[in-house]
């Protein structure tokens, strides 16, 4: 498959934690993409998202500048880490605790 023909899935936005952290939908989507891309077991950089800012923008129809601004805000809120040498991204423990665990708890509530 040609790399520009990536099929995009969807992002389920957990609005409760998004609003608590005062994130825009775009910021949420970028952080969610970083989380999922950094957890690819076949990655050349396990634990890190190495997608370029332009590529992340293309996924969501955002400019490179919008992505850079969102990443900066997410980092300032303690939700993203940036590797200083590679510029790779990963979500933090705070993202996991406040967003991923929230989603898992909500799914569990609906299963009962």
mmCIF file of the C-alpha atoms, coordinates in Angstrom:
data_MODEL
# 
_entry.id   MODEL 
# 
loop_
_atom_site.group_PDB 
_atom_site.id 
_atom_site.type_symbol 
_atom_site.label_atom_id 
_atom_site.label_alt_id 
_atom_site.label_comp_id 
_atom_site.label_asym_id 
_atom_site.label_entity_id 
_atom_site.label_seq_id 
_atom_site.pdbx_PDB_ins_code 
_atom_site.Cartn_x 
_atom_site.Cartn_y 
_atom_site.Cartn_z 
_atom_site.occupancy 
_atom_site.B_iso_or_equiv 
_atom_site.pdbx_formal_charge 
_atom_site.auth_seq_id 
_atom_site.auth_comp_id 
_atom_site.auth_asym_id 
_atom_site.auth_atom_id 
_atom_site.pdbx_PDB_model_num 
ATOM 1   C CA . UNK A 1 1   ? 0.000   0.000  0.000  1.00 0.00 ? 1   UNK A CA 1 
ATOM 2   C CA . UNK A 1 2   ? 1.321   3.452  -0.895 1.00 0.00 ? 2   UNK A CA 1 
ATOM 3   C CA . UNK A 1 3   ? 2.110   5.468  2.226  1.00 0.00 ? 3   UNK A CA 1 
ATOM 4   C CA . UNK A 1 4   ? -0.095  8.392  1.109  1.00 0.00 ? 4   UNK A CA 1 
ATOM 5   C CA . UNK A 1 5   ? -3.124  6.087  0.898  1.00 0.00 ? 5   UNK A CA 1 
ATOM 6   C CA . UNK A 1 6   ? -3.423  5.525  4.635  1.00 0.00 ? 6   UNK A CA 1 
ATOM 7   C CA . UNK A 1 7   ? -7.017  4.818  5.606  1.00 0.00 ? 7   UNK A CA 1 
ATOM 8   C CA . UNK A 1 8   ? -8.081  6.882  8.545  1.00 0.00 ? 8   UNK A CA 1 
ATOM 9   C CA . UNK A 1 9   ? -10.297 5.530  11.254 1.00 0.00 ? 9   UNK A CA 1 
ATOM 10  C CA . UNK A 1 10  ? -12.059 7.731  13.730 1.00 0.00 ? 10  UNK A CA 1 
ATOM 11  C CA . UNK A 1 11  ? -11.467 9.490  17.007 1.00 0.00 ? 11  UNK A CA 1 
ATOM 12  C CA . UNK A 1 12  ? -13.929 9.099  19.850 1.00 0.00 ? 12  UNK A CA 1 
ATOM 13  C CA . UNK A 1 13  ? -13.678 12.242 21.933 1.00 0.00 ? 13  UNK A CA 1 
ATOM 14  C CA . UNK A 1 14  ? -14.105 11.861 25.671 1.00 0.00 ? 14  UNK A CA 1 
ATOM 15  C CA . UNK A 1 15  ? -15.564 15.291 26.324 1.00 0.00 ? 15  UNK A CA 1 
ATOM 16  C CA . UNK A 1 16  ? -15.620 15.121 30.125 1.00 0.00 ? 16  UNK A CA 1 
ATOM 17  C CA . UNK A 1 17  ? -11.815 15.009 30.524 1.00 0.00 ? 17  UNK A CA 1 
ATOM 18  C CA . UNK A 1 18  ? -11.359 17.192 27.409 1.00 0.00 ? 18  UNK A CA 1 
ATOM 19  C CA . UNK A 1 19  ? -13.383 19.959 29.025 1.00 0.00 ? 19  UNK A CA 1 
ATOM 20  C CA . UNK A 1 20  ? -11.713 19.515 32.423 1.00 0.00 ? 20  UNK A CA 1 
ATOM 21  C CA . UNK A 1 21  ? -8.327  20.045 30.750 1.00 0.00 ? 21  UNK A CA 1 
ATOM 22  C CA . UNK A 1 22  ? -9.681  22.881 28.566 1.00 0.00 ? 22  UNK A CA 1 
ATOM 23  C CA . UNK A 1 23  ? -8.616  21.197 25.316 1.00 0.00 ? 23  UNK A CA 1 
ATOM 24  C CA . UNK A 1 24  ? -10.006 22.034 21.916 1.00 0.00 ? 24  UNK A CA 1 
ATOM 25  C CA . UNK A 1 25  ? -11.267 19.178 19.768 1.00 0.00 ? 25  UNK A CA 1 
ATOM 26  C CA . UNK A 1 26  ? -8.143  19.582 17.592 1.00 0.00 ? 26  UNK A CA 1 
ATOM 27  C CA . UNK A 1 27  ? -5.813  19.353 20.585 1.00 0.00 ? 27  UNK A CA 1 
ATOM 28  C CA . UNK A 1 28  ? -7.650  16.267 21.788 1.00 0.00 ? 28  UNK A CA 1 
ATOM 29  C CA . UNK A 1 29  ? -7.443  14.606 18.360 1.00 0.00 ? 29  UNK A CA 1 
ATOM 30  C CA . UNK A 1 30  ? -3.720  15.285 18.077 1.00 0.00 ? 30  UNK A CA 1 
ATOM 31  C CA . UNK A 1 31  ? -3.015  13.871 21.539 1.00 0.00 ? 31  UNK A CA 1 
ATOM 32  C CA . UNK A 1 32  ? -5.190  10.839 20.793 1.00 0.00 ? 32  UNK A CA 1 
ATOM 33  C CA . UNK A 1 33  ? -3.319  10.230 17.521 1.00 0.00 ? 33  UNK A CA 1 
ATOM 34  C CA . UNK A 1 34  ? 0.035   10.547 19.312 1.00 0.00 ? 34  UNK A CA 1 
ATOM 35  C CA . UNK A 1 35  ? -1.131  8.047  21.940 1.00 0.00 ? 35  UNK A CA 1 
ATOM 36  C CA . UNK A 1 36  ? -2.187  5.463  19.368 1.00 0.00 ? 36  UNK A CA 1 
ATOM 37  C CA . UNK A 1 37  ? 0.764   5.979  17.037 1.00 0.00 ? 37  UNK A CA 1 
ATOM 38  C CA . UNK A 1 38  ? 3.228   5.665  19.922 1.00 0.00 ? 38  UNK A CA 1 
ATOM 39  C CA . UNK A 1 39  ? 1.687   2.336  20.956 1.00 0.00 ? 39  UNK A CA 1 
ATOM 40  C CA . UNK A 1 40  ? 2.254   0.576  17.629 1.00 0.00 ? 40  UNK A CA 1 
ATOM 41  C CA . UNK A 1 41  ? 4.110   -2.659 18.516 1.00 0.00 ? 41  UNK A CA 1 
ATOM 42  C CA . UNK A 1 42  ? 5.813   -2.675 15.087 1.00 0.00 ? 42  UNK A CA 1 
ATOM 43  C CA . UNK A 1 43  ? 7.118   0.887  15.427 1.00 0.00 ? 43  UNK A CA 1 
ATOM 44  C CA . UNK A 1 44  ? 10.713  1.753  14.603 1.00 0.00 ? 44  UNK A CA 1 
ATOM 45  C CA . UNK A 1 45  ? 10.623  3.916  17.755 1.00 0.00 ? 45  UNK A CA 1 
ATOM 46  C CA . UNK A 1 46  ? 8.632   1.955  20.371 1.00 0.00 ? 46  UNK A CA 1 
ATOM 47  C CA . UNK A 1 47  ? 6.800   4.212  22.792 1.00 0.00 ? 47  UNK A CA 1 
ATOM 48  C CA . UNK A 1 48  ? 7.152   7.271  20.580 1.00 0.00 ? 48  UNK A CA 1 
ATOM 49  C CA . UNK A 1 49  ? 5.142   8.854  17.769 1.00 0.00 ? 49  UNK A CA 1 
ATOM 50  C CA . UNK A 1 50  ? 7.548   9.820  15.014 1.00 0.00 ? 50  UNK A CA 1 
ATOM 51  C CA . UNK A 1 51  ? 4.934   11.223 12.604 1.00 0.00 ? 51  UNK A CA 1 
ATOM 52  C CA . UNK A 1 52  ? 5.950   14.619 11.273 1.00 0.00 ? 52  UNK A CA 1 
ATOM 53  C CA . UNK A 1 53  ? 3.823   17.620 12.235 1.00 0.00 ? 53  UNK A CA 1 
ATOM 54  C CA . UNK A 1 54  ? 2.721   17.975 8.603  1.00 0.00 ? 54  UNK A CA 1 
ATOM 55  C CA . UNK A 1 55  ? 1.508   14.364 8.551  1.00 0.00 ? 55  UNK A CA 1 
ATOM 56  C CA . UNK A 1 56  ? -0.493  14.838 11.753 1.00 0.00 ? 56  UNK A CA 1 
ATOM 57  C CA . UNK A 1 57  ? -2.007  17.967 10.247 1.00 0.00 ? 57  UNK A CA 1 
ATOM 58  C CA . UNK A 1 58  ? -2.929  16.120 7.075  1.00 0.00 ? 58  UNK A CA 1 
ATOM 59  C CA . UNK A 1 59  ? -4.795  13.464 9.093  1.00 0.00 ? 59  UNK A CA 1 
ATOM 60  C CA . UNK A 1 60  ? -7.080  16.115 10.577 1.00 0.00 ? 60  UNK A CA 1 
ATOM 61  C CA . UNK A 1 61  ? -7.099  18.779 7.880  1.00 0.00 ? 61  UNK A CA 1 
ATOM 62  C CA . UNK A 1 62  ? -4.996  21.140 9.992  1.00 0.00 ? 62  UNK A CA 1 
ATOM 63  C CA . UNK A 1 63  ? -2.044  23.327 9.119  1.00 0.00 ? 63  UNK A CA 1 
ATOM 64  C CA . UNK A 1 64  ? 1.440   22.534 10.381 1.00 0.00 ? 64  UNK A CA 1 
ATOM 65  C CA . UNK A 1 65  ? 1.290   25.708 12.516 1.00 0.00 ? 65  UNK A CA 1 
ATOM 66  C CA . UNK A 1 66  ? -2.000  24.592 14.123 1.00 0.00 ? 66  UNK A CA 1 
ATOM 67  C CA . UNK A 1 67  ? -0.435  21.224 14.982 1.00 0.00 ? 67  UNK A CA 1 
ATOM 68  C CA . UNK A 1 68  ? 2.682   22.874 16.436 1.00 0.00 ? 68  UNK A CA 1 
ATOM 69  C CA . UNK A 1 69  ? 0.530   25.207 18.562 1.00 0.00 ? 69  UNK A CA 1 
ATOM 70  C CA . UNK A 1 70  ? -1.589  22.282 19.788 1.00 0.00 ? 70  UNK A CA 1 
ATOM 71  C CA . UNK A 1 71  ? 1.508   20.257 20.668 1.00 0.00 ? 71  UNK A CA 1 
ATOM 72  C CA . UNK A 1 72  ? 2.883   23.221 22.602 1.00 0.00 ? 72  UNK A CA 1 
ATOM 73  C CA . UNK A 1 73  ? -0.369  23.586 24.579 1.00 0.00 ? 73  UNK A CA 1 
ATOM 74  C CA . UNK A 1 74  ? -0.515  19.835 25.273 1.00 0.00 ? 74  UNK A CA 1 
ATOM 75  C CA . UNK A 1 75  ? 3.089   19.900 26.496 1.00 0.00 ? 75  UNK A CA 1 
ATOM 76  C CA . UNK A 1 76  ? 2.389   22.927 28.724 1.00 0.00 ? 76  UNK A CA 1 
ATOM 77  C CA . UNK A 1 77  ? -0.580  21.050 30.245 1.00 0.00 ? 77  UNK A CA 1 
ATOM 78  C CA . UNK A 1 78  ? 1.639   18.038 31.000 1.00 0.00 ? 78  UNK A CA 1 
ATOM 79  C CA . UNK A 1 79  ? -0.146  15.776 28.504 1.00 0.00 ? 79  UNK A CA 1 
ATOM 80  C CA . UNK A 1 80  ? 2.661   15.361 25.932 1.00 0.00 ? 80  UNK A CA 1 
ATOM 81  C CA . UNK A 1 81  ? 6.416   14.828 26.077 1.00 0.00 ? 81  UNK A CA 1 
ATOM 82  C CA . UNK A 1 82  ? 8.773   15.789 23.267 1.00 0.00 ? 82  UNK A CA 1 
ATOM 83  C CA . UNK A 1 83  ? 12.121  14.030 22.868 1.00 0.00 ? 83  UNK A CA 1 
ATOM 84  C CA . UNK A 1 84  ? 14.723  16.812 22.589 1.00 0.00 ? 84  UNK A CA 1 
ATOM 85  C CA . UNK A 1 85  ? 17.007  14.867 20.239 1.00 0.00 ? 85  UNK A CA 1 
ATOM 86  C CA . UNK A 1 86  ? 14.477  13.380 17.808 1.00 0.00 ? 86  UNK A CA 1 
ATOM 87  C CA . UNK A 1 87  ? 11.438  15.659 18.269 1.00 0.00 ? 87  UNK A CA 1 
ATOM 88  C CA . UNK A 1 88  ? 9.327   12.482 18.644 1.00 0.00 ? 88  UNK A CA 1 
ATOM 89  C CA . UNK A 1 89  ? 6.190   12.708 20.751 1.00 0.00 ? 89  UNK A CA 1 
ATOM 90  C CA . UNK A 1 90  ? 4.464   10.622 23.385 1.00 0.00 ? 90  UNK A CA 1 
ATOM 91  C CA . UNK A 1 91  ? 1.587   11.140 25.748 1.00 0.00 ? 91  UNK A CA 1 
ATOM 92  C CA . UNK A 1 92  ? 2.306   11.278 29.451 1.00 0.00 ? 92  UNK A CA 1 
ATOM 93  C CA . UNK A 1 93  ? 1.091   9.300  32.430 1.00 0.00 ? 93  UNK A CA 1 
ATOM 94  C CA . UNK A 1 94  ? -1.326  12.168 33.062 1.00 0.00 ? 94  UNK A CA 1 
ATOM 95  C CA . UNK A 1 95  ? -2.921  11.583 29.600 1.00 0.00 ? 95  UNK A CA 1 
ATOM 96  C CA . UNK A 1 96  ? -3.213  7.889  30.375 1.00 0.00 ? 96  UNK A CA 1 
ATOM 97  C CA . UNK A 1 97  ? -4.732  8.430  33.805 1.00 0.00 ? 97  UNK A CA 1 
ATOM 98  C CA . UNK A 1 98  ? -7.152  11.204 32.842 1.00 0.00 ? 98  UNK A CA 1 
ATOM 99  C CA . UNK A 1 99  ? -8.190  10.114 29.332 1.00 0.00 ? 99  UNK A CA 1 
ATOM 100 C CA . UNK A 1 100 ? -7.450  6.446  28.656 1.00 0.00 ? 100 UNK A CA 1 
ATOM 101 C CA . UNK A 1 101 ? -8.560  5.196  32.068 1.00 0.00 ? 101 UNK A CA 1 
ATOM 102 C CA . UNK A 1 102 ? -11.656 7.423  31.829 1.00 0.00 ? 102 UNK A CA 1 
ATOM 103 C CA . UNK A 1 103 ? -12.539 5.785  28.501 1.00 0.00 ? 103 UNK A CA 1 
ATOM 104 C CA . UNK A 1 104 ? -11.972 2.290  29.899 1.00 0.00 ? 104 UNK A CA 1 
ATOM 105 C CA . UNK A 1 105 ? -14.143 3.056  32.928 1.00 0.00 ? 105 UNK A CA 1 
ATOM 106 C CA . UNK A 1 106 ? -16.928 4.401  30.697 1.00 0.00 ? 106 UNK A CA 1 
ATOM 107 C CA . UNK A 1 107 ? -16.820 1.281  28.539 1.00 0.00 ? 107 UNK A CA 1 
ATOM 108 C CA . UNK A 1 108 ? -16.992 -0.887 31.629 1.00 0.00 ? 108 UNK A CA 1 
ATOM 109 C CA . UNK A 1 109 ? -20.046 1.019  32.924 1.00 0.00 ? 109 UNK A CA 1 
ATOM 110 C CA . UNK A 1 110 ? -21.873 0.386  29.644 1.00 0.00 ? 110 UNK A CA 1 
ATOM 111 C CA . UNK A 1 111 ? -21.035 -3.336 29.675 1.00 0.00 ? 111 UNK A CA 1 
ATOM 112 C CA . UNK A 1 112 ? -22.787 -3.863 33.021 1.00 0.00 ? 112 UNK A CA 1 
# 
